[in-house]
Amino acid sequence: MGDRHDAYSDVDLILVIDDEAYDAFMRERLALVGSWASLVAGSPGSMSASHV
């Protein structure tokens, strides 16, 4: 990235979840992100999912 980041830069995390694990992951996703509370900020709208 070089020096292109600034105080407002972020990192997007995209996860690929196996179909069998999808429902369990969706139930636990907020707890998972909450365990990173000192590192991560987010909103429910940014943690929505698309199941294809």
N, C-alpha and C positions, 0 to 999 in steps of 0.2 A: 504494500500500500504506500510505502514511502512516506512522504509528509503531506499527503492529501487529506488526512483526517483532521477534525477539529473538535471542539468541546461538545458538539452536538452529534458527532458520528455515532453509529451503532453497528451492531453485528446482528444479522438475521440468522436464526437457527431454524432449519427445515429438517424435519424428521420423517423418515419413511417407516411406517409401522406395518407389520405383517397383519393380514386380515384377521387371523385368530387372536391377536393381541390388541386389536383396535379398540374394542369396547372397554376393556380393562384400562388401557392407556388413557382413553378419554375421561374415565371416571377419576383417574389419579393425576391428570396433567397439572392441575392447579397446585396440588400438594408437592409435586416434583419441582415446579418453578418456585414455590414457596421455600423449598429447602435451599434455594440459591439466593434468598432474599437480599443478601448483602451484595450480590453481583448483578442481579437482574431486576429490571423494572418492566412492567407490561400492563396491559389492560385486557379484560375479557374479550373485547373485540379483536385484539391482536392475537389472541390464542384460539381463535375459531379454527375449525378444521374442514377440510374438503375430503370426503370419502369417495374415491373414484372406483 
